[in-house]
Amino acid sequence: MEILGNINTIYWIIGMIISFFVGVAAAIAYIRSFFKRERIISNNLKRPIKIFYPSGNAMDNMDMEFKLLAKSGLFNVEKPTNDSRDTVNITNHSLVILGCDKKMGNFDDVFNKVQQEKIPVLLYTFGDNEALKPEHWLKLKQYPYYSVCNSPLRLGSDVFTVLSTFPNNKR
């Protein structure tokens, strides 16, 4: 009887040791995946966000949207510009926000550079669902890293979502 008790104790100890190591391995795997996601978010939040507002719309220079994103303290947002020549400086950016309206003249210049650099782009339509023309939609369908939003709150939400999910490791 005493031998059965000793065997049962040894069996129980071995089971506890195995359970301990399985638990440690699972915890390490979870912590590694958690820190990998946090590293993606951290890298993306450190890199700047470029905002282009429509060149035909001098009234709305996206100052309100810029202040909303900058005031959050999460994002490294550069001052908005309507100069499409500024696309030469977006090679290390984590995101480009492109303001769109019906009279927009810089869509192709900005979008082509964004597509070439494989940078996610958020198209901000100022609440106008008809700002994007059919030819714009044809270009967008060929590029997987875009989102369209039409309100300031949605813009902030989309910026955070893209930066927290897009695994862009450019430095």
C-alpha positions in Angstrom: 0.0 0.0 0.0 2.9 2.3 0.8 4.4 1.7 -2.6 1.1 2.8 -4.3 1.1 6.0 -2.2 4.7 6.7 -3.2 3.9 6.1 -6.9 0.9 8.3 -6.6 3.0 11.1 -5.1 5.7 10.8 -7.8 2.9 10.8 -10.5 1.4 13.9 -8.9 4.8 15.7 -8.7 5.7 14.9 -12.3 2.2 16.1 -13.3 2.8 19.4 -11.4 6.3 19.9 -13.0 4.9 19.3 -16.5 2.0 21.7 -15.8 4.4 24.3 -14.5 6.6 24.2 -17.6 3.6 24.2 -20.0 2.2 27.2 -18.1 5.6 29.0 -18.3 5.9 28.2 -22.1 2.4 29.6 -22.7 3.1 32.7 -20.7 6.3 33.4 -22.6 4.5 32.9 -25.9 1.8 35.3 -24.9 4.3 37.9 -23.7 6.3 37.7 -26.9 3.2 38.2 -29.1 2.1 41.1 -26.8 5.5 42.9 -27.1 5.6 42.2 -30.9 2.3 44.1 -31.3 3.4 46.8 -28.9 6.6 47.2 -30.9 4.6 47.7 -34.1 2.4 50.3 -32.5 5.4 52.1 -30.9 7.4 52.2 -34.2 4.4 53.5 -36.1 3.5 56.1 -33.5 7.0 57.5 -33.5 7.1 58.1 -37.2 5.5 61.2 -38.6 2.0 61.5 -40.2 1.7 63.8 -43.3 -1.5 65.6 -44.0 -2.3 67.0 -47.5 -5.4 69.1 -47.9 -7.0 69.8 -51.3 -5.2 72.3 -53.4 -8.4 73.8 -54.7 -9.8 74.4 -51.2 -8.0 77.3 -49.6 -10.8 77.7 -47.0 -10.4 74.3 -45.3 -6.7 73.7 -44.6 -7.5 70.8 -42.3 -6.3 72.8 -39.3 -9.1 71.4 -37.1 -8.2 67.9 -38.0 -4.5 68.6 -37.4 -5.3 70.0 -33.9 -7.5 67.1 -33.1 -4.7 64.6 -33.9 -1.9 66.6 -32.3 -3.9 67.3 -29.1 -4.4 63.6 -28.5 -0.7 63.3 -27.7 -0.4 59.9 -29.4 0.6 61.0 -32.9 3.6 62.7 -34.5 1.6 64.9 -36.9 3.3 67.4 -39.3 1.6 70.6 -40.3 -0.9 70.2 -43.2 0.2 71.2 -46.6 -1.4 71.4 -50.1 1.9 71.3 -51.9 2.0 67.9 -53.7 5.8 68.4 -54.1 6.1 67.6 -50.4 5.6 63.9 -51.4 9.4 63.6 -51.8 9.6 63.8 -48.0 7.2 60.9 -47.1 9.6 58.0 -47.3 9.7 57.5 -43.5 6.1 58.4 -42.7 3.8 55.9 -41.1 0.6 57.3 -42.6 -0.6 59.9 -45.1 -3.9 61.7 -44.8 -5.2 63.1 -48.0 -8.1 65.6 -47.8 -10.4 65.2 -50.8 -13.0 67.5 -52.3 -14.7 67.8 -55.7 -12.1 70.3 -57.0 -9.1 68.4 -55.9 -6.1 68.8 -58.1 -3.3 66.9 -56.3 -4.9 63.5 -55.8 -2.9 61.7 -58.5 0.5 63.2 -57.4 0.0 62.3 -53.8 -1.6 59.0 -54.3 1.0 57.8 -56.8 3.8 58.5 -54.4 2.0 56.9 -51.5 1.4 53.8 -53.6 5.1 53.7 -54.6 6.3 53.9 -51.0 3.6 51.4 -49.8 2.4 53.8 -47.1 -1.2 53.5 -45.8 -3.4 56.4 -46.8 -6.5 57.8 -45.2 -8.8 59.7 -47.6 -10.7 62.4 -45.7 -13.8 63.7 -47.5 -14.9 66.4 -45.2 -18.4 64.8 -44.9 -18.9 64.8 -48.7 -19.5 61.3 -49.9 -19.3 62.4 -53.5 -15.8 63.9 -53.2 -14.2 60.9 -54.8 -14.8 60.4 -58.5 -15.1 57.1 -60.3 -11.5 57.3 -61.5 -10.3 57.8 -58.0 -12.2 54.6 -56.9 -10.5 52.7 -59.8 -7.1 53.7 -58.5 -8.0 52.9 -54.9 -9.2 49.4 -55.8 -5.7 48.6 -56.9 -4.1 49.6 -53.6 -5.0 47.6 -50.4 -3.7 50.2 -47.8 -6.4 52.8 -47.9 -9.4 53.9 -45.9 -12.0 56.5 -46.5 -13.5 58.6 -43.6 -15.7 61.6 -43.6 -15.7 63.0 -40.0 -13.0 64.3 -37.6 -13.8 61.6 -35.0 -13.7 58.8 -37.5 -10.4 60.3 -38.8 -8.8 60.0 -35.3 -10.2 56.5 -34.9 -8.9 55.4 -38.3 -5.4 56.9 -37.7 -5.0 54.9 -34.5 -6.4 51.7 -36.1 -4.1 51.9 -39.0 -1.1 52.6 -36.9 -1.8 49.8 -34.5 -2.4 47.2 -37.2 -0.1 48.0 -40.1 3.2 46.2 -39.6 5.4 48.8 -41.3 9.0 48.4 -40.1 10.6 51.3 -42.0 13.0 53.2 -39.9 
